Amino acid sequence: MTINERSDEIEGKMELSHEPVPPYKGAFFIAITIGVLYLGLILVMTL
């Protein structure tokens, strides 16, 4: 029986990070809010 070791566990995990771009952060929250409101409207209309 052989033991297979994963190379990412041996070397450690790499993380790619970046600073958020301000206009896109606001647009993201606006889009999420509109989506939640739309789904809420659909739920209310089907009751």
C-alpha positions as CSV (number, residue, x, y, z in Angstrom):
1,M,0.0,0.0,0.0
2,T,1.4,3.4,-1.0
3,I,0.7,6.7,0.6
4,N,0.0,9.5,-1.8
5,E,0.8,13.0,-0.4
6,R,-0.7,16.1,-1.9
7,S,1.8,18.7,-2.9
8,D,-0.4,21.7,-1.8
9,E,-0.5,20.4,1.8
10,I,3.3,20.1,1.9
11,E,4.1,23.5,0.3
12,G,1.2,25.4,2.0
13,K,-1.7,27.1,0.4
14,M,-1.2,30.3,-1.6
15,E,-3.8,33.1,-1.3
16,L,-4.4,35.6,-4.0
17,S,-5.8,38.8,-2.5
18,H,-6.5,42.3,-3.8
19,E,-8.0,45.5,-2.6
20,P,-11.7,46.1,-3.6
21,V,-12.4,48.7,-6.2
22,P,-14.8,51.2,-4.6
23,P,-17.4,51.6,-7.5
24,Y,-17.8,47.9,-7.9
25,K,-18.4,47.3,-4.2
26,G,-21.3,49.7,-4.3
27,A,-22.7,48.2,-7.5
28,F,-22.4,44.7,-6.0
29,F,-24.5,45.7,-2.9
30,I,-27.1,47.4,-5.1
31,A,-27.4,44.4,-7.4
32,I,-27.8,42.1,-4.3
33,T,-30.4,44.4,-2.8
34,I,-32.4,44.5,-6.0
35,G,-32.3,40.7,-6.3
36,V,-33.4,40.1,-2.7
37,L,-36.3,42.6,-3.1
38,Y,-37.3,41.0,-6.4
39,L,-37.4,37.5,-4.8
40,G,-39.3,38.9,-1.9
41,L,-41.9,40.4,-4.3
42,I,-42.2,37.0,-6.1
43,L,-42.7,35.3,-2.7
44,V,-45.4,37.8,-1.6
45,M,-47.2,37.5,-5.0
46,T,-47.4,33.6,-4.7
47,L,-48.9,33.5,-1.2
